[in-house]
């Protein structure tokens, strides 16, 4: 007695494969730019919070005018690979005694960012240098 084997060779047809790839490509076209936008926003938030930490240091008695920021306060993020480099700018009549800047590294992921260099001074004034965005609040907000 011969038993007929039933084969269930199932596979995707070419049309089903093309439809699945088209759906995946459409999803990727929307999600990848959004992901990059979230990463850029996180880097900007790191820069702003690093400036506030450095301002606390500058306000303390430990800071000597003209001295560089200590290790850990001289970059954003504080640990790991630097995306922004922080430095203290000299005192003048307009900045209240000091100004701090967070400049994106030339070869870093934020080098071409529209917010440019973040600046925070002793009066609490926030600004951006070389920014392509008109309103600095767009760069400084975590929203």
Secondary structure, DSSP 8 states (H G I E B T S, - for coil): -------------HHHHHHHHHHHHHHHHHHHHHHHHHHHHHHHHHHHHHHHHHHHHHHSTT--TT----TTTSEESSSSS-SEEEEEE---TTTTT-EEEEEE-TTSTTTT-TT-EEEEETT--EEEES-S-S-HHHHH---
